[in-house]
Amino acid sequence: MTDRPELSETPDSSRPVPVGALHRLTEAVGEILQGKEEAVRLTLVGLLAGGHILLEDIPGTGKTTLARAMARALGLSFQRIQFTADLLPSDVLGVSIWSNQEERFRFTKGPVFHHLVLADELNRSSPRTQSALLEAMGEGHVSVDGETRELPQPFCVLATQNPLEFEGTYPLPEAQLDRFLLRLQLGHPDRETMRQILEERGRTEPVESLQSVVSAEDLEALLAAVPRVRIDPSVREYLLDLVEATRQDPRLALGLSTRAALGLQRASQALALTRGRAYVLPDDIKELFLPCGGHRVVLSPLRDGRQESTEEVLASLLEKTTVPA
């Protein structure tokens, strides 16, 4: 590939890209989520790419802490919604209530009207309530009583679900999983990091003291810079080769959709930006292929022998697909 511009030379840029803001952000949130630097970076990638993130992990691994720390460091409004079987769409979106004083219905906004929304245990709510949130995620607005109301921008949903406990849950169907740009796992920290957490968290709660490290202007500039990050034609062909491979492989009954391909491209641009580049490398796409695609593909029915996991199938496709020079 040729003609690789520096980040400050991003074409059509009306203002310089605040690279320092990215470093301050990852450092500030990384100090709270010790040992989870990669998850912090990918969460930032999802937000900058305008996508939503599915955090699939067991309780107590820091999912809520990650969401709160990211919102505080970015200076964004934050709301946590605990999804339960009896939660109604109006509990998420809002409801119109009659006002005797004004003699009209007055709309009360639901918790979805925040920049960063943590949808905790999304798969415990009914399909109807899930659909209400997922429609808001896809459209960027909600419609209540025939009136459309815009959601704040940027708008990002971090949804969680426990991969081990399925009793009393409503699994998200493939069409709804496709709405999430990335699926991440946090996992447990190593022993040394765990020791630091035990020593420090016994004295104070670090999220409460975290201040915004990115101005609204810097965040706006970062969001505007993502679509301007350059993708060489050969790199785009590599992305298409991977997508096509998921559709042709007999081990997969369902390959990556067009939405998935667009999301992978947008996420790779955001990842390049977080690494101080104005161009996408094949390594960016390789790193995001599993987080972007693992929850979107469906395995074919088991025929002979041991069935591979989706991660194993996608990893093998990465190995077999030729990387551009």
VOBA-1610 file (N, C-alpha, C; in pm, whole numbers, padded with zeros to 5 digits, always signed):
BEGIN
Met+00085-00119+00000Met+00000+00000+00000Met+00088+00124+00000Thr+00038+00228-00062Thr+00114+00352-00071Thr+00028+00468-00022Asp+00093+00586-00018Asp+00021+00708+00016Asp-00049+00695+00151Arg+00030+00669+00255Arg-00027+00657+00388Arg-00012+00789+00462Pro-00119+00865+00480Pro-00109+00994+00547Pro-00094+00978+00698Glu-00033+01077+00760Glu-00029+01079+00905Glu-00166+01122+00956Leu-00189+01100+01086Leu-00320+01130+01142Leu-00356+01276+01126Ser-00260+01364+01141Ser-00287+01507+01128Ser-00318+01546+00984Glu-00291+01454+00889Glu-00314+01484+00749Glu-00442+01420+00696Thr-00531+01377+00787Thr-00654+01312+00744Thr-00727+01401+00645Pro-00765+01352+00527Pro-00826+01435+00426Pro-00959+01494+00472Asp-00990+01613+00417Asp-01115+01683+00445Asp-01132+01719+00592Ser-01022+01730+00663Ser-01031+01760+00805Ser-01050+01909+00827Ser-01154+01945+00902Ser-01179+02085+00931Ser-01108+02129+01059Arg-01060+02034+01134Arg-00989+02065+01257Arg-00889+01953+01285Pro-00783+01979+01360Pro-00687+01872+01391Pro-00751+01765+01478Val-00706+01640+01459Val-00758+01529+01538Val-00690+01531+01675Pro-00767+01538+01784Pro-00709+01547+01919Pro-00657+01412+01968Val-00539+01375+01918Val-00480+01245+01955Val-00455+01237+02105Gly-00416+01349+02165Gly-00390+01349+02308Gly-00511+01310+02390Ala-00630+01346+02342Ala-00753+01311+02413Ala-00772+01160+02419Leu-00734+01091+02311Leu-00744+00946+02309Leu-00653+00882+02414His-00531+00933+02424His-00437+00880+02522His-00486+00906+02665Arg-00536+01027+02690Arg-00586+01059+02824Arg-00704+00969+02861Leu-00789+00944+02764Leu-00908+00863+02789Leu-00873+00718+02821Thr-00788+00656+02737Thr-00753+00516+02760Thr-00674+00499+02890Glu-00592+00597+02925Glu-00517+00589+03050Glu-00608+00603+03170Ala-00703+00698+03165Ala-00792+00723+03278Ala-00882+00603+03305Val-00942+00548+03199Val-01031+00433+03217Val-00949+00308+03247Gly-00830+00296+03188Gly-00744+00181+03214Gly-00700+00172+03359Glu-00685+00286+03427Glu-00649+00284+03568Glu-00762+00229+03654Ile-00885+00248+03608Ile-01000+00194+03681Ile-01017+00045+03651Leu-01012+00010+03523Leu-01025-00130+03479Leu-00886-00190+03463Gln-00821-00219+03572Gln-00684-00268+03567Gln-00679-00406+03502Gly-00584-00421+03410Gly-00569-00549+03342Gly-00668-00571+03229Lys-00745-00469+03195Lys-00848-00482+03091Lys-00826-00380+02979Glu-00699-00354+02947Glu-00668-00249+02849Glu-00732-00276+02713Glu-00730-00403+02670Glu-00786-00435+02539Glu-00936-00414+02536Ala-01005-00451+02643Ala-01150-00430+02650Ala-01183-00281+02651Val-01102-00201+02720Val-01122-00056+02722Val-01105+00002+02582Arg-01002-00041+02513Arg-00977+00010+02378Arg-01092-00028+02283Leu-01137-00152+02290Leu-01243-00195+02199Leu-01377-00130+02233Thr-01400-00102+02361Thr-01521-00027+02397Thr-01517+00113+02338Leu-01401+00175+02345Leu-01384+00307+02284Leu-01402+00299+02133Val-01351+00193+02071Val-01369+00173+01927Val-01517+00166+01893Gly-01592+00088+01970Gly-01735+00076+01944Gly-01807+00208+01955Leu-01771+00288+02055Leu-01837+00417+02073Leu-01801+00514+01960Leu-01672+00521+01924Leu-01629+00611+01817Leu-01687+00570+01682Ala-01710+00439+01664Ala-01767+00390+01538Ala-01918+00405+01533Gly-01977+00455+01640Gly-02121+00475+01642Gly-02199+00346+01659Gly-02136+00243+01719Gly-02200+00114+01735Gly-02239+00086+01878His-02293-00033+01900His-02335-00079+02032His-02258-00208+02065Ile-02245-00234+02194Ile-02154-00340+02239Ile-02229-00439+02328Leu-02205-00566+02303Leu-02260-00673+02386Leu-02148-00727+02474Leu-02162-00711+02605Leu-02065-00762+02701Leu-02118-00894+02754Glu-02057-01002+02710Glu-02104-01135+02746Glu-02006-01195+02845Asp-02042-01192+02972Asp-01949-01242+03073Asp-02026-01272+03201Ile-01959-01342+03292Ile-02019-01377+03419Ile-02025-01253+03508Pro-02110-01253+03613Pro-02119-01138+03702Pro-01988-01110+03775Gly-01965-00983+03805Gly-01852-00946+03888Gly-01721-00925+03816Thr-01725-00914+03683Thr-01600-00897+03608Thr-01572-00751+03570Gly-01662-00660+03609Gly-01634-00518+03585Gly-01713-00456+03471Lys-01821-00518+03428Lys-01897-00465+03314Lys-01960-00329+03348Thr-02022-00320+03466Thr-02084-00193+03507Thr-01978-00087+03531Thr-01867-00127+03591Thr-01758-00033+03616Thr-01703+00024+03485Leu-01689-00062+03385Leu-01641-00017+03255Leu-01734+00087+03195Ala-01863+00062+03198Ala-01960+00155+03141Ala-01959+00289+03214Arg-01959+00284+03346Arg-01961+00408+03426Arg-01832+00487+03406Ala-01718+00418+03405Ala-01590+00487+03389Ala-01580+00552+03252Met-01626+00483+03148Met-01621+00540+03014Met-01709+00664+03004Ala-01827+00659+03063Ala-01918+00774+03059Ala-01858+00893+03133Arg-01801+00870+03249Arg-01742+00979+03327Arg-01622+01041+03256Ala-01536+00957+03201Ala-01415+01008+03134Ala-01451+01088+03009Leu-01561+01050+02943Leu-01603+01121+02823Leu-01695+01239+02852Gly-01738+01253+02977Gly-01830+01360+03012Gly-01969+01338+02956Leu-02011+01213+02945Leu-02142+01179+02888Leu-02238+01138+02999Ser-02368+01159+02973Ser-02469+01114+03069Ser-02478+00962+03065Phe-02507+00903+03180Phe-02506+00757+03193Phe-02631+00710+03267Gln-02685+00596+03223Gln-02799+00536+03293Gln-02791+00384+03283Arg-02815+00320+03394Arg-02819+00173+03398Arg-02963+00128+03405Ile-03000+00031+03320Ile-03134-00027+03321Ile-03119-00175+03356Gln-03183-00216+03465Gln-03182-00357+03502Gln-03300-00427+03433Phe-03271-00513+03338Phe-03376-00579+03262Phe-03426-00702+03338Thr-03558-00709+03355Thr-03624-00819+03423Thr-03742-00864+03338Ala-03800-00977+03377Ala-03909-01034+03298Ala-04032-00944+03293Asp-04053-00861+03397Asp-04173-00777+03402Asp-04147-00634+03351Leu-04029-00607+03297Leu-03999-00474+03245Leu-04077-00449+03116Leu-04140-00333+03106Leu-04222-00299+02989Leu-04146-00205+02897Pro-04182-00200+02768Pro-04118-00104+02677Pro-04125+00039+02726Ser-04237+00078+02789Ser-04252+00214+02840Ser-04154+00243+02954Asp-04112+00137+03026Asp-04014+00156+03132Asp-03877+00193+03075Val-03855+00162+02949Val-03728+00190+02882Val-03736+00319+02801Leu-03842+00331+02721Leu-03853+00443+02628Leu-03914+00569+02691Gly-04008+00551+02783Gly-04080+00663+02840Gly-04229+00648+02818Val-04306+00739+02877Val-04452+00727+02871Val-04514+00866+02873Ser-04629+00879+02809Ser-04705+01004+02810Ser-04806+01000+02925Ile-04803+01103+03010Ile-04890+01111+03127Ile-04975+01237+03117Trp-05101+01224+03150Trp-05192+01338+03143Trp-05161+01439+03252Ser-05150+01567+03211Ser-05124+01676+03305Ser-05253+01758+03321Asn-05308+01758+03441Asn-05429+01836+03466Asn-05404+01985+03454Gln-05286+02029+03496Gln-05254+02171+03489Gln-05245+02219+03344Glu-05179+02143+03259Glu-05160+02184+03119Glu-05272+02133+03029Glu-05356+02043+03082Glu-05467+01984+03007Glu-05419+01921+02876Arg-05314+01845+02889Arg-05260+01771+02774Arg-05169+01659+02826Phe-05138+01565+02735Phe-05045+01460+02772Phe-04902+01514+02768Arg-04828+01478+02870Arg-04689+01524+02881Arg-04598+01402+02878Phe-04498+01405+02789Phe-04409+01290+02773Phe-04298+01294+02878Thr-04285+01184+02949Thr-04176+01167+03046Thr-04073+01074+02986Lys-03952+01124+02966Lys-03848+01045+02901Lys-03808+00925+02987Gly-03783+00814+02918Gly-03735+00695+02985Gly-03584+00696+02999Pro-03527+00597+03065Pro-03383+00593+03089Pro-03299+00578+02962Val-03363+00545+02849Val-03287+00531+02725Val-03237+00666+02674Phe-03292+00776+02725Phe-03252+00909+02679Phe-03126+00956+02750His-03020+00880+02736His-02888+00917+02786His-02785+00879+02680His-02666+00937+02691His-02561+00909+02592His-02514+00763+02600Leu-02489+00718+02721Leu-02436+00582+02741Leu-02532+00506+02831Val-02591+00400+02777Val-02692+00322+02849Val-02639+00181+02872Leu-02640+00138+02998Leu-02603+00001+03032Leu-02731-00081+03044Ala-02753-00169+02949Ala-02869-00258+02951Ala-02828-00388+03018Asp-02845-00393+03149Asp-02793-00504+03228Asp-02884-00626+03217Glu-02826-00741+03181Glu-02898-00867+03164Glu-03015-00851+03066Leu-02983-00803+02948Leu-03084-00776+02847Leu-03168-00900+02815Asn-03108-01017+02819Asn-03181-01138+02781Asn-03279-01186+02889Arg-03293-01113+03000Arg-03392-01150+03101Arg-03527-01081+03077Ser-03531-00986+02985Ser-03658-00918+02956Ser-03730-00989+02842Ser-03857-00956+02825Ser-03938-01019+02722Ser-03892-00974+02583Pro-03920-01053+02479Pro-03884-01012+02343Pro-03941-00876+02305Arg-04059-00843+02356Arg-04120-00713+02324Arg-04036-00598+02378Thr-03989-00610+02501Thr-03906-00505+02560Thr-03768-00501+02494Gln-03713-00618+02465Gln-03586-00622+02392Gln-03597-00548+02259Ser-03706-00572+02187Ser-03725-00511+02056Ser-03737-00359+02066Ala-03799-00311+02173Ala-03812-00166+02191Ala-03676-00100+02202Leu-03586-00162+02281Leu-03451-00106+02295Leu-03373-00120+02165Leu-03382-00236+02102Leu-03304-00259+01981Leu-03350-00171+01866Glu-03478-00135+01863Glu-03527-00040+01762Glu-03466+00098+01786Ala-03460+00138+01913Ala-03397+00266+01946Ala-03250+00266+01907Met-03182+00151+01927Met-03042+00138+01889Met-03023+00154+01739Gly-03112+00094+01662Gly-03098+00096+01517Gly-03137+00227+01454Glu-03238+00294+01511Glu-03291+00415+01447Glu-03234+00545+01504Gly-03186+00541+01629Gly-03136+00663+01690Gly-03246+00754+01740His-03369+00702+01743His-03482+00778+01798His-03587+00678+01844Val-03686+00728+01919Val-03796+00644+01965Val-03927+00707+01920Ser-04026+00621+01898Ser-04160+00668+01859Ser-04258+00624+01965Val-04319+00723+02030Val-04418+00697+02135Val-04541+00779+02105Asp-04657+00714+02102Asp-04784+00781+02075Asp-04780+00857+01943Gly-04716+00796+01844Gly-04714+00855+01711Gly-04620+00971+01692Glu-04541+01003+01793Glu-04446+01115+01784Glu-04303+01062+01796Thr-04217+01111+01709Thr-04077+01067+01708Thr-03992+01161+01791Arg-03910+01104+01876Arg-03822+01184+01963Arg-03678+01135+01946Glu-03590+01229+01916Glu-03451+01195+01890Glu-03378+01162+02021Leu-03288+01065+02012Leu-03204+01031+02126Leu-03080+01120+02125Pro-03017+01140+02240Pro-02896+01223+02244Pro-02784+01160+02163Gln-02697+01244+02110Gln-02582+01196+02033Gln-02454+01243+02098Pro-02354+01158+02109Pro-02353+01017+02067Pro-02442+00932+02156Phe-02487+00818+02102Phe-02573+00727+02176Phe-02515+00586+02163Cys-02487+00524+02276Cys-02425+00391+02275Cys-02487+00305+02384Val-02524+00184+02347Val-02578+00087+02442Val-02473-00020+02469Leu-02445-00042+02597Leu-02363-00155+02639Leu-02457-00254+02706Ala-02485-00363+02637Ala-02577-00463+02691Ala-02497-00579+02748Thr-02545-00635+02858Thr-02476-00748+02919Thr-02568-00869+02921Gln-02508-00986+02916Gln-02581-01110+02940Gln-02483-01214+02993Asn-02534-01300+03080Asn-02454-01405+03141Asn-02455-01526+03050Pro-02340-01570+02998Pro-02338-01682+02903Pro-02359-01818+02968Leu-02359-01824+03101Leu-02368-01952+03169Leu-02506-01980+03228Glu-02586-01877+03254Glu-02714-01894+03320Glu-02827-01863+03222Phe-02904-01965+03185Phe-03007-01949+03083Phe-03149-01963+03137Glu-03165-02006+03263Glu-03299-02024+03318Glu-03368-01889+03332Gly-03490-01879+03281Gly-03565-01754+03291Gly-03517-01646+03197Thr-03452-01684+03087Thr-03401-01584+02991Thr-03471-01601+02857Tyr-03460-01496+02776Tyr-03512-01495+02640Tyr-03395-01467+02546Pro-03331-01570+02494Pro-03212-01549+02411Pro-03239-01454+02295Leu-03141-01368+02267Leu-03155-01274+02156Leu-03144-01350+02023Pro-03240-01332+01933Pro-03231-01398+01802Pro-03120-01336+01717Glu-03085-01406+01609Glu-02974-01361+01524Glu-02994-01220+01471Ala-03118-01187+01432Ala-03145-01054+01376Ala-03117-00944+01477Gln-03139-00973+01607Gln-03113-00873+01709Gln-02965-00870+01748Leu-02901-00987+01750Leu-02758-00988+01777Leu-02681-00909+01672Asp-02733-00908+01549Asp-02668-00838+01439Asp-02666-00687+01461Arg-02747-00638+01555Arg-02750-00495+01586Arg-02627-00450+01665Phe-02558-00547+01726Phe-02442-00511+01808Phe-02316-00513+01722Leu-02241-00406+01729Leu-02118-00395+01650Leu-02012-00492+01701Leu-01997-00500+01834Leu-01891-00583+01894Leu-01947-00668+02007Arg-01889-00785+02024Arg-01916-00867+02142Arg-01783-00885+02215Leu-01782-00850+02343Leu-01659-00854+02421Leu-01677-00939+02546Gln-01566-00993+02594Gln-01561-01059+02725Gln-01450-00993+02806Leu-01476-00971+02934Leu-01376-00908+03020Leu-01289-01012+03089Gly-01351-01113+03148Gly-01274-01216+03217Gly-01218-01168+03350His-01161-01260+03425His-01102-01227+03554His-00961-01172+03535Pro-00920-01077+03620Pro-00781-01029+03615Pro-00685-01133+03669Asp-00556-01117+03637Asp-00457-01210+03690Asp-00435-01184+03840Arg-00358-01269+03903Arg-00342-01264+04049Arg-00280-01132+04095Glu-00177-01083+04025Glu-00111-00960+04067Glu-00206-00841+04056Thr-00281-00834+03946Thr-00378-00726+03929Thr-00486-00736+04036Met-00527-00859+04067Met-00628-00880+04170Met-00579-00829+04305Arg-00450-00850+04335Arg-00394-00802+04461Arg-00401-00649+04467Gln-00367-00581+04357Gln-00374-00435+04353Gln-00517-00386+04375Ile-00612-00454+04312Ile-00752-00415+04327Ile-00797-00428+04472Leu-00759-00537+04536Leu-00798-00558+04676Leu-00737-00452+04766Glu-00613-00413+04738Glu-00547-00312+04821Glu-00608-00174+04801Glu-00638-00137+04675Glu-00682-00001+04646Glu-00832+00018+04668Arg-00912-00081+04630Arg-01057-00064+04641Arg-01107-00071+04785Gly-01022-00120+04873Gly-01063-00122+05013Gly-01067+00017+05073Arg-00999+00112+05010Arg-00992+00248+05065Arg-01090+00343+04997Thr-01111+00326+04866Thr-01195+00421+04793Thr-01253+00357+04669Glu-01355+00420+04615Glu-01416+00375+04490Glu-01367+00468+04379Pro-01273+00423+04294Pro-01208+00514+04199Pro-01301+00575+04094Val-01409+00507+04059Val-01498+00562+03957Val-01561+00693+04003Glu-01592+00702+04132Glu-01659+00821+04185Glu-01572+00946+04173Ser-01441+00929+04178Ser-01351+01044+04171Ser-01303+01072+04028Leu-01345+00990+03932Leu-01300+01008+03794Leu-01366+01130+03732Gln-01287+01215+03672Gln-01336+01336+03606Gln-01325+01322+03455Ser-01401+01404+03385Ser-01396+01404+03238Ser-01257+01446+03191Val-01201+01369+03097Val-01069+01400+03043Val-01077+01439+02895Val-01199+01438+02839Val-01218+01472+02699Val-01328+01577+02689Ser-01298+01688+02624Ser-01399+01794+02608Ser-01501+01752+02503Ala-01615+01820+02505Ala-01720+01792+02407Ala-01670+01820+02266Glu-01586+01923+02251Glu-01532+01957+02119Glu-01438+01849+02068Asp-01353+01797+02161Asp-01261+01691+02122Asp-01336+01564+02083Leu-01439+01530+02157Leu-01517+01410+02125Leu-01585+01426+01990Glu-01638+01543+01963Glu-01701+01569+01833Glu-01600+01554+01720Ala-01479+01603+01743Ala-01375+01594+01640Ala-01334+01449+01617Leu-01326+01370+01724Leu-01290+01229+01710Leu-01397+01151+01633Leu-01523+01176+01665Leu-01633+01109+01595Leu-01634+01145+01446Ala-01604+01272+01416Ala-01602+01316+01277Ala-01483+01261+01200Ala-01374+01229+01272Ala-01253+01181+01206Ala-01261+01035+01163Val-01345+00955+01230Val-01349+00811+01201Val-01380+00780+01054Pro-01487+00835+00996Pro-01516+00800+00855Pro-01413+00852+00756Arg-01325+00942+00800Arg-01222+00995+00710Arg-01095+00911+00711Val-01086+00814+00802Val-00969+00726+00804Val-00968+00644+00676Arg-00857+00643+00607Arg-00847+00586+00472Arg-00837+00434+00475Ile-00906+00369+00382Ile-00896+00225+00362Ile-00847+00200+00220Asp-00729+00144+00207Asp-00674+00112+00077Asp-00763+00008+00008Pro-00780+00016-00124Pro-00862-00083-00195Pro-00823-00227-00166Ser-00693-00254-00153Ser-00650-00391-00125Ser-00695-00437+00013Val-00699-00344+00110Val-00745-00378+00245Val-00895-00403+00245Arg-00968-00323+00167Arg-01112-00345+00157Arg-01142-00480+00091Glu-01062-00518-00009Glu-01080-00649-00072Glu-01053-00761+00028Tyr-00956-00740+00115Tyr-00928-00839+00220Tyr-01049-00856+00311Leu-01110-00745+00349Leu-01231-00750+00432Leu-01341-00827+00360Leu-01358-00799+00230Leu-01460-00869+00152Leu-01431-01017+00139Asp-01303-01052+00127Asp-01265-01193+00121Asp-01307-01267+00249Leu-01286-01203+00363Leu-01323-01265+00490Leu-01474-01281+00502Val-01548-01178+00463Val-01694-01185+00469Val-01745-01295+00378Glu-01691-01301+00256Glu-01734-01403+00161Glu-01699-01543+00212Ala-01587-01556+00280Ala-01546-01686+00333Ala-01647-01738+00435Thr-01703-01649+00516Thr-01803-01693+00614Thr-01931-01741+00545Arg-01959-01686+00428Arg-02082-01725+00357Arg-02064-01855+00278Gln-01940-01890+00245Gln-01913-02009+00165Gln-01873-02130+00248Asp-01830-02110+00371Asp-01781-02220+00452Asp-01896-02312+00494Pro-01889-02442+00466Pro-01998-02535+00501Pro-02018-02551+00652Arg-01919-02510+00731Arg-01934-02521+00876Arg-02029-02416+00933Leu-02061-02314+00851Leu-02147-02205+00896Leu-02277-02205+00818Ala-02389-02208+00891Ala-02520-02202+00827Ala-02556-02058+00792Leu-02499-01962+00865Leu-02526-01820+00841Leu-02395-01744+00849Gly-02359-01676+00740Gly-02237-01596+00737Gly-02263-01452+00776Leu-02163-01369+00756Leu-02174-01228+00795Leu-02265-01152+00699Ser-02346-01065+00756Ser-02440-00986+00679Ser-02372-00861+00623Thr-02447-00788+00540Thr-02396-00660+00488Thr-02376-00562+00603Arg-02468-00563+00701Arg-02451-00476+00817Arg-02323-00510+00891Ala-02291-00639+00900Ala-02168-00681+00968Ala-02045-00631+00893Ala-02049-00639+00759Ala-01935-00592+00679Ala-01914-00442+00697Leu-02023-00367+00695Leu-02013-00222+00716Leu-01961-00192+00857Gly-02008-00269+00954Gly-01963-00248+01091Gly-01815-00280+01108Leu-01769-00387+01045Leu-01628-00423+01052Leu-01541-00316+00990Gln-01586-00259+00879Gln-01510-00152+00815Gln-01504-00029+00905Arg-01619+00009+00961Arg-01625+00128+01047Arg-01543+00108+01174Ala-01552-00012+01232Ala-01475-00039+01354Ala-01325-00038+01326Ser-01283-00089+01210Ser-01141-00089+01177Ser-01090+00053+01159Gln-01174+00142+01107Gln-01135+00283+01097Gln-01117+00344+01236Ala-01210+00312+01327Ala-01200+00365+01463Ala-01078+00309+01535Leu-01049+00181+01515Leu-00933+00120+01579Leu-00804+00185+01529Ala-00796+00209+01399Ala-00678+00277+01344Ala-00662+00415+01407Leu-00773+00485+01426Leu-00769+00618+01485Leu-00715+00612+01628Thr-00759+00514+01706Thr-00711+00504+01844Thr-00563+00472+01850Arg-00509+00419+01740Arg-00366+00388+01735Arg-00285+00496+01664Gly-00348+00611+01640Gly-00276+00725+01585Gly-00250+00718+01437Arg-00330+00640+01364Arg-00312+00628+01220Arg-00431+00683+01143Ala-00405+00735+01025Ala-00511+00785+00937Ala-00542+00685+00828Tyr-00499+00560+00844Tyr-00523+00456+00746Tyr-00540+00323+00818Val-00615+00233+00756Val-00643+00101+00813Val-00542+00000+00763Leu-00495-00084+00854Leu-00406-00195+00818Leu-00484-00327+00822Pro-00438-00427+00749Pro-00502-00559+00760Pro-00507-00611+00903Asp-00406-00576+00984Asp-00405-00620+01123Asp-00524-00566+01201Asp-00571-00446+01166Asp-00688-00390+01233Asp-00811-00478+01206Ile-00826-00519+01082Ile-00940-00604+01046Ile-00927-00741+01110Lys-00806-00797+01113Lys-00784-00927+01175Lys-00819-00924+01323Glu-00780-00817+01391Glu-00807-00806+01535Glu-00957-00796+01564Leu-01031-00733+01475Leu-01174-00710+01499Leu-01264-00816+01439Phe-01208-00908+01362Phe-01290-01006+01290Phe-01372-01091+01387Leu-01312-01140+01495Leu-01387-01220+01592Leu-01482-01136+01677Pro-01438-01021+01734Pro-01534-00940+01810Pro-01652-00890+01727Cys-01629-00865+01598Cys-01738-00818+01511Cys-01823-00932+01457Gly-01762-01049+01437Gly-01832-01156+01367Gly-01874-01274+01451Gly-01814-01292+01569Gly-01841-01412+01647Gly-01986-01431+01687His-02059-01322+01713His-02198-01332+01756His-02296-01325+01639Arg-02244-01309+01517Arg-02332-01292+01402Arg-02343-01417+01315Val-02248-01507+01324Val-02252-01628+01242Val-02321-01740+01319Val-02374-01836+01245Val-02444-01950+01304Val-02382-02078+01251Leu-02350-02170+01342Leu-02288-02296+01302Leu-02389-02386+01231Ser-02340-02463+01136Ser-02423-02564+01070Ser-02450-02679+01166Pro-02558-02754+01145Pro-02585-02869+01232Pro-02469-02968+01231Leu-02446-03029+01348Leu-02335-03123+01362Leu-02360-03247+01276Arg-02258-03284+01198Arg-02270-03402+01113Arg-02181-03515+01164Asp-02053-03503+01140Asp-01960-03609+01181Asp-01853-03549+01273Gly-01823-03623+01379Gly-01714-03580+01465Gly-01749-03462+01553Arg-01645-03397+01608Arg-01661-03285+01699Arg-01692-03157+01624Gln-01788-03082+01674Gln-01823-02955+01610Gln-01734-02844+01664Glu-01677-02767+01574Glu-01593-02655+01614Glu-01679-02540+01665Ser-01620-02457+01750Ser-01689-02338+01797Ser-01682-02230+01690Thr-01765-02128+01703Thr-01762-02017+01606Thr-01625-01950+01607Glu-01563-01939+01726Glu-01431-01877+01734Glu-01328-01957+01658Glu-01335-02090+01668Glu-01241-02176+01596Glu-01260-02165+01445Val-01386-02161+01402Val-01413-02150+01258Val-01362-02018+01205Leu-01391-01909+01273Leu-01346-01777+01225Leu-01194-01767+01230Ala-01131-01824+01331Ala-00985-01822+01338Ala-00924-01898+01221Ser-00986-02008+01182Ser-00934-02084+01069Ser-00951-02007+00938Leu-01059-01931+00926Leu-01080-01849+00806Leu-00975-01738+00798Leu-00938-01685+00915Leu-00831-01583+00916Leu-00700-01643+00866Glu-00672-01766+00907Glu-00548-01830+00866Glu-00546-01859+00715Lys-00660-01894+00661Lys-00666-01936+00520Lys-00675-01818+00422Thr-00721-01704+00470Thr-00742-01589+00380Thr-00611-01514+00360Thr-00577-01489+00236Thr-00451-01422+00202Thr-00453-01276+00247Val-00351-01235+00317Val-00338-01097+00367Val-00265-01014+00262Pro-00317-00896+00228Pro-00250-00811+00128Pro-00114-00765+00177Ala-00022-00754+00085Ala+00115-00711+00119Ala+00118-00563+00151
//
